[in-house]
């Protein structure tokens, strides 16, 4: 799984909406397609992009294919990216920890 693939997949509003639907329930491709004004092949293409990015899984059940969200992949990719892109937050977290420790120390001595 690459960060680039994840963010390319998230660039599409339709794919973000598909992820939102899958965040609450596993759905078949047909159930997903019913919620969009696009063809079944177009929805399948979006699902393929999401699967290739590691954001969804699929399972063939008889004649149907069920899809579900890989929550851990989405969360770890986005949080990892933010940690890399937002290193200034490290200093802020360190300062915040120091403030909390000072408060704890001052209340312990009272």
N, CA, C and O atoms as a Tinker XYZ file with bonds, in Angstrom:
   440  protein
     1  N      0.846000   -1.166000    0.000000    73     2
     2  CA     0.000000    0.000000    0.000000    64     1     3
     3  C      0.891000    1.228000    0.000000    63     2     4     5
     4  O      1.841000    1.314000    0.779000    81     3
     5  N      0.588000    2.175000   -0.869000    73     3     6
     6  CA     1.380000    3.394000   -0.899000    64     5     7
     7  C      0.506000    4.582000   -0.516000    63     6     8     9
     8  O     -0.694000    4.617000   -0.788000    81     7
     9  N      1.147000    5.545000    0.119000    73     7    10
    10  CA     0.443000    6.762000    0.517000    64     9    11
    11  C     -0.137000    7.446000   -0.719000    63    10    12    13
    12  O     -1.250000    7.970000   -0.679000    81    11
    13  N      0.621000    7.439000   -1.818000    73    11    14
    14  CA     0.139000    8.072000   -3.048000    64    13    15
    15  C     -1.161000    7.428000   -3.534000    63    14    16    17
    16  O     -2.095000    8.125000   -3.928000    81    15
    17  N     -1.214000    6.097000   -3.503000    73    15    18
    18  CA    -2.434000    5.403000   -3.944000    64    17    19
    19  C     -3.617000    5.750000   -3.057000    63    18    20    21
    20  O     -4.733000    5.935000   -3.542000    81    19
    21  N     -3.372000    5.838000   -1.757000    73    19    22
    22  CA    -4.451000    6.165000   -0.823000    64    21    23
    23  C     -4.986000    7.563000   -1.118000    63    22    24    25
    24  O     -6.197000    7.759000   -1.213000    81    23
    25  N     -4.086000    8.534000   -1.262000    73    23    26
    26  CA    -4.549000    9.893000   -1.493000    64    25    27
    27  C     -5.158000   10.074000   -2.878000    63    26    28    29
    28  O     -6.071000   10.883000   -3.047000    81    27
    29  N     -4.669000    9.336000   -3.870000    73    27    30
    30  CA    -5.312000    9.361000   -5.187000    64    29    31
    31  C     -6.738000    8.826000   -5.083000    63    30    32    33
    32  O     -7.662000    9.374000   -5.684000    81    31
    33  N     -6.906000    7.766000   -4.324000    73    31    34
    34  CA    -8.242000    7.189000   -4.137000    64    33    35
    35  C     -9.154000    8.164000   -3.405000    63    34    36    37
    36  O    -10.334000    8.277000   -3.737000    81    35
    37  N     -8.616000    8.870000   -2.411000    73    35    38
    38  CA    -9.418000    9.812000   -1.631000    64    37    39
    39  C     -9.716000   11.108000   -2.383000    63    38    40    41
    40  O    -10.548000   11.901000   -1.941000    81    39
    41  N     -9.049000   11.328000   -3.508000    73    39    42
    42  CA    -9.252000   12.559000   -4.275000    64    41    43
    43  C    -10.637000   12.622000   -4.913000    63    42    44    45
    44  O    -11.102000   13.706000   -5.264000    81    43
    45  N    -11.288000   11.502000   -5.065000    73    43    46
    46  CA   -12.602000   11.447000   -5.710000    64    45    47
    47  C    -13.723000   11.524000   -4.682000    63    46    48    49
    48  O    -13.743000   10.763000   -3.715000    81    47
    49  N    -14.650000   12.444000   -4.896000    73    47    50
    50  CA   -15.814000   12.563000   -4.012000    64    49    51
    51  C    -16.625000   11.273000   -4.006000    63    50    52    53
    52  O    -17.080000   10.830000   -2.951000    81    51
    53  N    -16.808000   10.671000   -5.170000    73    51    54
    54  CA   -17.576000    9.416000   -5.240000    64    53    55
    55  C    -16.921000    8.337000   -4.382000    63    54    56    57
    56  O    -17.613000    7.606000   -3.674000    81    55
    57  N    -15.602000    8.232000   -4.439000    73    55    58
    58  CA   -14.921000    7.207000   -3.641000    64    57    59
    59  C    -14.994000    7.523000   -2.152000    63    58    60    61
    60  O    -15.123000    6.611000   -1.335000    81    59
    61  N    -14.915000    8.791000   -1.790000    73    59    62
    62  CA   -15.076000    9.142000   -0.367000    64    61    63
    63  C    -16.486000    8.807000    0.107000    63    62    64    65
    64  O    -16.667000    8.369000    1.243000    81    63
    65  N    -17.476000    9.006000   -0.738000    73    63    66
    66  CA   -18.853000    8.658000   -0.377000    64    65    67
    67  C    -19.008000    7.139000   -0.234000    63    66    68    69
    68  O    -19.703000    6.665000    0.664000    81    67
    69  N    -18.366000    6.389000   -1.112000    73    67    70
    70  CA   -18.399000    4.927000   -1.011000    64    69    71
    71  C    -17.793000    4.497000    0.327000    63    70    72    73
    72  O    -18.345000    3.636000    1.012000    81    71
    73  N    -16.670000    5.091000    0.693000    73    71    74
    74  CA   -16.045000    4.769000    1.979000    64    73    75
    75  C    -16.975000    5.098000    3.138000    63    74    76    77
    76  O    -17.036000    4.356000    4.118000    81    75
    77  N    -17.696000    6.202000    3.030000    73    75    78
    78  CA   -18.641000    6.571000    4.089000    64    77    79
    79  C    -19.727000    5.512000    4.227000    63    78    80    81
    80  O    -20.079000    5.127000    5.342000    81    79
    81  N    -20.258000    5.039000    3.108000    73    79    82
    82  CA   -21.264000    3.968000    3.171000    64    81    83
    83  C    -20.673000    2.710000    3.803000    63    82    84    85
    84  O    -21.312000    2.059000    4.629000    81    83
    85  N    -19.440000    2.375000    3.404000    73    83    86
    86  CA   -18.812000    1.151000    3.907000    64    85    87
    87  C    -18.349000    1.273000    5.353000    63    86    88    89
    88  O    -18.018000    0.270000    5.984000    81    87
    89  N    -18.324000    2.479000    5.876000    73    87    90
    90  CA   -17.895000    2.649000    7.263000    64    89    91
    91  C    -18.914000    2.090000    8.242000    63    90    92    93
    92  O    -18.578000    1.813000    9.394000    81    91
    93  N    -20.149000    1.924000    7.803000    73    91    94
    94  CA   -21.213000    1.438000    8.685000    64    93    95
    95  C    -21.690000    0.032000    8.349000    63    94    96    97
    96  O    -22.268000   -0.651000    9.195000    81    95
    97  N    -21.449000   -0.403000    7.110000    73    95    98
    98  CA   -21.955000   -1.723000    6.716000    64    97    99
    99  C    -21.156000   -2.257000    5.536000    63    98   100   101
   100  O    -20.683000   -1.494000    4.694000    81    99
   101  N    -21.013000   -3.571000    5.488000    73    99   102
   102  CA   -20.454000   -4.216000    4.307000    64   101   103
   103  C    -21.571000   -4.279000    3.282000    63   102   104   105
   104  O    -22.700000   -4.645000    3.607000    81   103
   105  N    -21.255000   -3.920000    2.035000    73   103   106
   106  CA   -22.278000   -3.853000    0.992000    64   105   107
   107  C    -21.800000   -4.540000   -0.264000    63   106   108   109
   108  O    -20.599000   -4.626000   -0.521000    81   107
   109  N    -22.747000   -5.030000   -1.050000    73   107   110
   110  CA   -22.405000   -5.574000   -2.357000    64   109   111
   111  C    -22.226000   -4.414000   -3.325000    63   110   112   113
   112  O    -22.656000   -3.292000   -3.057000    81   111
   113  N    -21.590000   -4.697000   -4.446000    73   111   114
   114  CA   -21.403000   -3.670000   -5.470000    64   113   115
   115  C    -22.750000   -3.131000   -5.931000    63   114   116   117
   116  O    -22.887000   -1.931000   -6.169000    81   115
   117  N    -23.742000   -4.001000   -6.060000    73   115   118
   118  CA   -25.079000   -3.578000   -6.474000    64   117   119
   119  C    -25.730000   -2.650000   -5.467000    63   118   120   121
   120  O    -26.372000   -1.669000   -5.842000    81   119
   121  N    -25.564000   -2.960000   -4.178000    73   119   122
   122  CA   -26.125000   -2.097000   -3.132000    64   121   123
   123  C    -25.466000   -0.723000   -3.147000    63   122   124   125
   124  O    -26.123000    0.291000   -2.910000    81   123
   125  N    -24.175000   -0.695000   -3.422000    73   123   126
   126  CA   -23.468000    0.582000   -3.511000    64   125   127
   127  C    -23.941000    1.352000   -4.738000    63   126   128   129
   128  O    -24.203000    2.552000   -4.656000    81   127
   129  N    -24.050000    0.672000   -5.871000    73   127   130
   130  CA   -24.451000    1.332000   -7.116000    64   129   131
   131  C    -25.828000    1.971000   -7.006000    63   130   132   133
   132  O    -26.066000    3.021000   -7.603000    81   131
   133  N    -26.737000    1.362000   -6.257000    73   131   134
   134  CA   -28.090000    1.918000   -6.093000    64   133   135
   135  C    -28.068000    3.298000   -5.446000    63   134   136   137
   136  O    -29.009000    4.074000   -5.616000    81   135
   137  N    -27.012000    3.611000   -4.709000    73   135   138
   138  CA   -26.923000    4.878000   -3.979000    64   137   139
   139  C    -26.303000    5.998000   -4.816000    63   138   140   141
   140  O    -26.199000    7.133000   -4.352000    81   139
   141  N    -25.899000    5.689000   -6.030000    73   139   142
   142  CA   -25.228000    6.656000   -6.891000    64   141   143
   143  C    -25.925000    6.765000   -8.239000    63   142   144   145
   144  O    -26.555000    5.819000   -8.712000    81   143
   145  N    -25.799000    7.927000   -8.840000    73   143   146
   146  CA   -26.329000    8.116000  -10.188000    64   145   147
   147  C    -25.205000    7.859000  -11.190000    63   146   148   149
   148  O    -24.794000    8.745000  -11.938000    81   147
   149  N    -24.722000    6.618000  -11.178000    73   147   150
   150  CA   -23.700000    6.212000  -12.134000    64   149   151
   151  C    -23.891000    4.736000  -12.432000    63   150   152   153
   152  O    -24.576000    4.019000  -11.703000    81   151
   153  N    -23.282000    4.306000  -13.499000    73   151   154
   154  CA   -23.454000    2.919000  -13.940000    64   153   155
   155  C    -22.722000    1.956000  -13.000000    63   154   156   157
   156  O    -21.798000    2.339000  -12.283000    81   155
   157  N    -23.160000    0.714000  -13.028000    73   155   158
   158  CA   -22.511000   -0.346000  -12.239000    64   157   159
   159  C    -21.029000   -0.459000  -12.617000    63   158   160   161
   160  O    -20.196000   -0.598000  -11.721000    81   159
   161  N    -20.662000   -0.405000  -13.919000    73   159   162
   162  CA   -19.238000   -0.470000  -14.258000    64   161   163
   163  C    -18.433000    0.699000  -13.677000    63   162   164   165
   164  O    -17.278000    0.518000  -13.291000    81   163
   165  N    -19.029000    1.889000  -13.612000    73   163   166
   166  CA   -18.329000    3.042000  -13.031000    64   165   167
   167  C    -18.102000    2.829000  -11.538000    63   166   168   169
   168  O    -17.028000    3.133000  -11.019000    81   167
   169  N    -19.117000    2.304000  -10.848000    73   167   170
   170  CA   -18.971000    2.012000   -9.416000    64   169   171
   171  C    -17.906000    0.932000   -9.227000    63   170   172   173
   172  O    -17.085000    1.026000   -8.314000    81   171
   173  N    -17.913000   -0.068000  -10.066000    73   171   174
   174  CA   -16.910000   -1.139000   -9.972000    64   173   175
   175  C    -15.502000   -0.586000  -10.150000    63   174   176   177
   176  O    -14.570000   -1.027000   -9.478000    81   175
   177  N    -15.346000    0.378000  -11.051000    73   175   178
   178  CA   -14.036000    1.011000  -11.271000    64   177   179
   179  C    -13.599000    1.745000   -9.996000    63   178   180   181
   180  O    -12.446000    1.634000   -9.579000    81   179
   181  N    -14.512000    2.488000   -9.384000    73   179   182
   182  CA   -14.189000    3.182000   -8.133000    64   181   183
   183  C    -13.810000    2.184000   -7.039000    63   182   184   185
   184  O    -12.858000    2.410000   -6.292000    81   183
   185  N    -14.550000    1.090000   -6.946000    73   183   186
   186  CA   -14.250000    0.062000   -5.944000    64   185   187
   187  C    -12.882000   -0.568000   -6.198000    63   186   188   189
   188  O    -12.160000   -0.894000   -5.256000    81   187
   189  N    -12.534000   -0.737000   -7.458000    73   187   190
   190  CA   -11.231000   -1.289000   -7.818000    64   189   191
   191  C    -10.106000   -0.354000   -7.381000    63   190   192   193
   192  O     -9.086000   -0.811000   -6.864000    81   191
   193  N    -10.284000    0.948000   -7.584000    73   191   194
   194  CA    -9.280000    1.931000   -7.151000    64   193   195
   195  C     -9.131000    1.878000   -5.632000    63   194   196   197
   196  O     -8.015000    1.896000   -5.113000    81   195
   197  N    -10.253000    1.813000   -4.926000    73   195   198
   198  CA   -10.225000    1.744000   -3.458000    64   197   199
   199  C     -9.542000    0.463000   -2.973000    63   198   200   201
   200  O     -8.773000    0.480000   -2.012000    81   199
   201  N     -9.836000   -0.636000   -3.647000    73   199   202
   202  CA    -9.221000   -1.910000   -3.268000    64   201   203
   203  C     -7.715000   -1.882000   -3.540000    63   202   204   205
   204  O     -6.930000   -2.347000   -2.713000    81   203
   205  N     -7.311000   -1.349000   -4.677000    73   203   206
   206  CA    -5.887000   -1.274000   -5.012000    64   205   207
   207  C     -5.114000   -0.370000   -4.050000    63   206   208   209
   208  O     -3.914000   -0.548000   -3.845000    81   207
   209  N     -5.813000    0.593000   -3.470000    73   207   210
   210  CA    -5.183000    1.478000   -2.481000    64   209   211
   211  C     -5.165000    0.837000   -1.097000    63   210   212   213
   212  O     -4.572000    1.387000   -0.169000    81   211
   213  N     -5.806000   -0.313000   -0.951000    73   211   214
   214  CA    -5.841000   -1.004000    0.334000    64   213   215
   215  C     -6.887000   -0.459000    1.289000    63   214   216   217
   216  O     -6.840000   -0.739000    2.487000    81   215
   217  N     -7.841000    0.326000    0.765000    73   215   218
   218  CA    -8.848000    0.945000    1.623000    64   217   219
   219  C    -10.097000    0.088000    1.800000    63   218   220   221
   220  O    -10.841000    0.278000    2.762000    81   219
   221  N    -10.335000   -0.844000    0.895000    73   219   222
   222  CA   -11.479000   -1.743000    1.033000    64   221   223
   223  C    -11.026000   -3.171000    0.746000    63   222   224   225
   224  O    -10.024000   -3.407000    0.072000    81   223
   225  N    -11.796000   -4.111000    1.278000    73   223   226
   226  CA   -11.590000   -5.524000    0.972000    64   225   227
   227  C    -12.824000   -5.997000    0.208000    63   226   228   229
   228  O    -13.881000   -5.368000    0.253000    81   227
   229  N    -12.670000   -7.100000   -0.480000    73   227   230
   230  CA   -13.832000   -7.686000   -1.164000    64   229   231
   231  C    -13.827000   -9.186000   -0.962000    63   230   232   233
   232  O    -12.785000   -9.823000   -0.808000    81   231
   233  N    -15.046000   -9.725000   -0.968000    73   231   234
   234  CA   -15.219000  -11.166000   -0.762000    64   233   235
   235  C    -16.315000  -11.639000   -1.704000    63   234   236   237
   236  O    -17.426000  -11.108000   -1.705000    81   235
   237  N    -15.988000  -12.637000   -2.495000    73   235   238
   238  CA   -16.977000  -13.203000   -3.418000    64   237   239
   239  C    -17.852000  -14.171000   -2.638000    63   238   240   241
   240  O    -17.356000  -15.096000   -1.994000    81   239
   241  N    -19.163000  -13.947000   -2.704000    73   239   242
   242  CA   -20.137000  -14.808000   -2.023000    64   241   243
   243  C    -21.193000  -15.207000   -3.049000    63   242   244   245
   244  O    -22.157000  -14.480000   -3.287000    81   243
   245  N    -20.989000  -16.375000   -3.649000    73   243   246
   246  CA   -21.897000  -16.810000   -4.709000    64   245   247
   247  C    -21.731000  -15.899000   -5.906000    63   246   248   249
   248  O    -20.623000  -15.705000   -6.408000    81   247
   249  N    -22.849000  -15.339000   -6.361000    73   247   250
   250  CA   -22.774000  -14.444000   -7.526000    64   249   251
   251  C    -22.515000  -12.987000   -7.131000    63   250   252   253
   252  O    -22.383000  -12.122000   -7.998000    81   251
   253  N    -22.443000  -12.719000   -5.841000    73   251   254
   254  CA   -22.256000  -11.351000   -5.360000    64   253   255
   255  C    -20.840000  -11.138000   -4.840000    63   254   256   257
   256  O    -20.175000  -12.072000   -4.391000    81   255
   257  N    -20.401000   -9.903000   -4.910000    73   255   258
   258  CA   -19.128000   -9.510000   -4.313000    64   257   259
   259  C    -19.451000   -8.481000   -3.239000    63   258   260   261
   260  O    -20.046000   -7.441000   -3.518000    81   259
   261  N    -19.052000   -8.785000   -2.009000    73   259   262
   262  CA   -19.291000   -7.882000   -0.882000    64   261   263
   263  C    -18.020000   -7.093000   -0.608000    63   262   264   265
   264  O    -16.913000   -7.626000   -0.682000    81   263
   265  N    -18.195000   -5.812000   -0.291000    73   263   266
   266  CA   -17.077000   -4.927000    0.007000    64   265   267
   267  C    -17.195000   -4.408000    1.422000    63   266   268   269
   268  O    -18.295000   -4.237000    1.947000    81   267
   269  N    -16.039000   -4.156000    2.039000    73   267   270
   270  CA   -16.000000   -3.582000    3.378000    64   269   271
   271  C    -14.811000   -2.646000    3.514000    63   270   272   273
   272  O    -13.861000   -2.716000    2.735000    81   271
   273  N    -14.871000   -1.787000    4.491000    73   271   274
   274  CA   -13.838000   -0.788000    4.733000    64   273   275
   275  C    -12.686000   -1.376000    5.533000    63   274   276   277
   276  O    -12.905000   -2.104000    6.502000    81   275
   277  N    -11.470000   -1.064000    5.132000    73   275   278
   278  CA   -10.270000   -1.398000    5.905000    64   277   279
   279  C     -9.917000   -0.149000    6.718000    63   278   280   281
   280  O     -9.041000    0.631000    6.342000    81   279
   281  N    -10.611000    0.017000    7.826000    73   279   282
   282  CA   -10.476000    1.206000    8.665000    64   281   283
   283  C     -9.032000    1.440000    9.100000    63   282   284   285
   284  O     -8.553000    2.574000    9.104000    81   283
   285  N     -8.342000    0.355000    9.465000    73   283   286
   286  CA    -6.970000    0.483000    9.947000    64   285   287
   287  C     -6.046000    1.077000    8.892000    63   286   288   289
   288  O     -5.172000    1.877000    9.227000    81   287
   289  N     -6.217000    0.706000    7.627000    73   287   290
   290  CA    -5.381000    1.243000    6.559000    64   289   291
   291  C     -5.613000    2.731000    6.394000    63   290   292   293
   292  O     -4.662000    3.505000    6.277000    81   291
   293  N     -6.862000    3.129000    6.385000    73   291   294
   294  CA    -7.199000    4.541000    6.231000    64   293   295
   295  C     -6.623000    5.357000    7.381000    63   294   296   297
   296  O     -5.973000    6.379000    7.156000    81   295
   297  N     -6.856000    4.914000    8.597000    73   295   298
   298  CA    -6.382000    5.657000    9.770000    64   297   299
   299  C     -4.861000    5.722000    9.833000    63   298   300   301
   300  O     -4.301000    6.792000   10.076000    81   299
   301  N     -4.191000    4.611000    9.621000    73   299   302
   302  CA    -2.733000    4.611000    9.750000    64   301   303
   303  C     -2.077000    5.429000    8.644000    63   302   304   305
   304  O     -1.072000    6.096000    8.887000    81   303
   305  N     -2.625000    5.388000    7.442000    73   303   306
   306  CA    -2.054000    6.164000    6.338000    64   305   307
   307  C     -2.192000    7.651000    6.595000    63   306   308   309
   308  O     -1.224000    8.399000    6.458000    81   307
   309  N     -3.382000    8.085000    6.964000    73   307   310
   310  CA    -3.613000    9.512000    7.186000    64   309   311
   311  C     -2.823000   10.001000    8.402000    63   310   312   313
   312  O     -2.204000   11.063000    8.339000    81   311
   313  N     -2.830000    9.252000    9.501000    73   311   314
   314  CA    -2.101000    9.719000   10.684000    64   313   315
   315  C     -0.593000    9.708000   10.431000    63   314   316   317
   316  O      0.113000   10.602000   10.896000    81   315
   317  N     -0.094000    8.718000    9.708000    73   315   318
   318  CA     1.331000    8.678000    9.365000    64   317   319
   319  C      1.729000    9.856000    8.496000    63   318   320   321
   320  O      2.782000   10.462000    8.696000    81   319
   321  N      0.889000   10.172000    7.540000    73   319   322
   322  CA     1.142000   11.319000    6.667000    64   321   323
   323  C      1.167000   12.611000    7.483000    63   322   324   325
   324  O      2.055000   13.444000    7.304000    81   323
   325  N      0.202000   12.773000    8.367000    73   323   326
   326  CA     0.144000   13.988000    9.180000    64   325   327
   327  C      1.356000   14.107000   10.100000    63   326   328   329
   328  O      1.852000   15.211000   10.324000    81   327
   329  N      1.833000   13.000000   10.629000    73   327   330
   330  CA     3.033000   13.047000   11.472000    64   329   331
   331  C      4.250000   13.510000   10.676000    63   330   332   333
   332  O      5.098000   14.239000   11.189000    81   331
   333  N      4.324000   13.077000    9.411000    73   331   334
   334  CA     5.452000   13.470000    8.568000    64   333   335
   335  C      5.343000   14.916000    8.107000    63   334   336   337
   336  O      6.339000   15.638000    8.065000    81   335
   337  N      4.144000   15.330000    7.766000    73   335   338
   338  CA     3.930000   16.655000    7.204000    64   337   339
   339  C      3.860000   17.722000    8.285000    63   338   340   341
   340  O      4.197000   18.878000    8.028000    81   339
   341  N      3.446000   17.374000    9.442000    73   339   342
   342  CA     3.224000   18.347000   10.526000    64   341   343
   343  C      4.211000   18.166000   11.673000    63   342   344   345
   344  O      3.791000   18.049000   12.824000    81   343
   345  N      5.512000   18.142000   11.388000    73   343   346
   346  CA     6.452000   17.980000   12.500000    64   345   347
   347  C      6.387000   19.105000   13.525000    63   346   348   349
   348  O      6.755000   18.870000   14.675000    81   347
   349  N      5.937000   20.330000   13.178000    73   347   350
   350  CA     5.831000   21.353000   14.224000    64   349   351
   351  C      4.920000   20.922000   15.372000    63   350   352   353
   352  O      5.070000   21.400000   16.496000    81   351
   353  N      3.989000   20.033000   15.099000    73   351   354
   354  CA     3.093000   19.587000   16.171000    64   353   355
   355  C      3.851000   18.820000   17.243000    63   354   356   357
   356  O      3.415000   18.765000   18.393000    81   355
   357  N      4.979000   18.228000   16.878000    73   355   358
   358  CA     5.775000   17.511000   17.877000    64   357   359
   359  C      6.219000   18.457000   18.986000    63   358   360   361
   360  O      6.117000   18.128000   20.168000    81   359
   361  N      6.706000   19.622000   18.603000    73   359   362
   362  CA     7.157000   20.599000   19.597000    64   361   363
   363  C      5.987000   21.054000   20.458000    63   362   364   365
   364  O      6.136000   21.243000   21.665000    81   363
   365  N      4.834000   21.227000   19.845000    73   363   366
   366  CA     3.654000   21.654000   20.597000    64   365   367
   367  C      3.222000   20.576000   21.577000    63   366   368   369
   368  O      2.865000   20.880000   22.715000    81   367
   369  N      3.251000   19.314000   21.146000    73   367   370
   370  CA     2.890000   18.225000   22.048000    64   369   371
   371  C      3.873000   18.136000   23.206000    63   370   372   373
   372  O      3.479000   17.891000   24.346000    81   371
   373  N      5.168000   18.336000   22.907000    73   371   374
   374  CA     6.189000   18.287000   23.947000    64   373   375
   375  C      5.951000   19.412000   24.955000    63   374   376   377
   376  O      6.037000   19.196000   26.164000    81   375
   377  N      5.654000   20.608000   24.454000    73   375   378
   378  CA     5.379000   21.738000   25.341000    64   377   379
   379  C      4.131000   21.471000   26.177000    63   378   380   381
   380  O      4.099000   21.772000   27.370000    81   379
   381  N      3.117000   20.912000   25.551000    73   379   382
   382  CA     1.879000   20.611000   26.260000    64   381   383
   383  C      2.122000   19.588000   27.370000    63   382   384   385
   384  O      1.583000   19.722000   28.469000    81   383
   385  N      2.926000   18.574000   27.084000    73   383   386
   386  CA     3.273000   17.581000   28.100000    64   385   387
   387  C      3.998000   18.222000   29.280000    63   386   388   389
   388  O      3.747000   17.887000   30.438000    81   387
   389  N      4.905000   19.152000   28.966000    73   387   390
   390  CA     5.656000   19.829000   30.022000    64   389   391
   391  C      4.722000   20.656000   30.906000    63   390   392   393
   392  O      4.887000   20.690000   32.125000    81   391
   393  N      3.752000   21.316000   30.297000    73   391   394
   394  CA     2.768000   22.095000   31.063000    64   393   395
   395  C      1.968000   21.172000   31.970000    63   394   396   397
   396  O      1.749000   21.477000   33.143000    81   395
   397  N      1.534000   20.040000   31.419000    73   395   398
   398  CA     0.753000   19.079000   32.208000    64   397   399
   399  C      1.579000   18.554000   33.377000    63   398   400   401
   400  O      1.065000   18.412000   34.487000    81   399
   401  N      2.848000   18.266000   33.134000    73   399   402
   402  CA     3.717000   17.765000   34.205000    64   401   403
   403  C      3.916000   18.824000   35.290000    63   402   404   405
   404  O      3.944000   18.513000   36.481000    81   403
   405  N      4.055000   20.091000   34.852000    73   403   406
   406  CA     4.196000   21.174000   35.831000    64   405   407
   407  C      2.948000   21.276000   36.693000    63   406   408   409
   408  O      3.038000   21.463000   37.906000    81   407
   409  N      1.781000   21.152000   36.067000    73   407   410
   410  CA     0.527000   21.217000   36.819000    64   409   411
   411  C      0.444000   20.076000   37.819000    63   410   412   413
   412  O      0.040000   20.275000   38.965000    81   411
   413  N      0.826000   18.878000   37.385000    73   411   414
   414  CA     0.805000   17.724000   38.273000    64   413   415
   415  C      1.741000   17.933000   39.447000    63   414   416   417
   416  O      1.386000   17.634000   40.587000    81   415
   417  N      2.929000   18.442000   39.178000    73   415   418
   418  CA     3.925000   18.678000   40.218000    64   417   419
   419  C      3.427000   19.725000   41.215000    63   418   420   421
   420  O      3.587000   19.561000   42.425000    81   419
   421  N      2.821000   20.804000   40.701000    73   419   422
   422  CA     2.364000   21.865000   41.600000    64   421   423
   423  C      1.179000   21.399000   42.446000    63   422   424   425
   424  O      1.049000   21.832000   43.591000    81   423
   425  N      0.311000   20.531000   41.919000    73   423   426
   426  CA    -0.822000   20.038000   42.709000    64   425   427
   427  C     -0.359000   18.979000   43.708000    63   426   428   429
   428  O     -0.975000   18.810000   44.760000    81   427
   429  N      0.716000   18.270000   43.388000    73   427   430
   430  CA     1.258000   17.274000   44.318000    64   429   431
   431  C      1.867000   17.939000   45.549000    63   430   432   433
   432  O      1.855000   17.358000   46.634000    81   431
   433  N      2.398000   19.147000   45.392000    73   431   434
   434  CA     3.048000   19.843000   46.489000    64   433   435
   435  C      2.080000   20.674000   47.327000    63   434   436   437
   436  O      2.487000   21.284000   48.316000    81   435
   437  N      0.854000   20.703000   46.959000    73   435   438
   438  CA    -0.130000   21.518000   47.711000    64   437   439
   439  C     -0.795000   20.719000   48.784000    63   438   440
   440  O     -1.643000   21.241000   49.507000    81   439
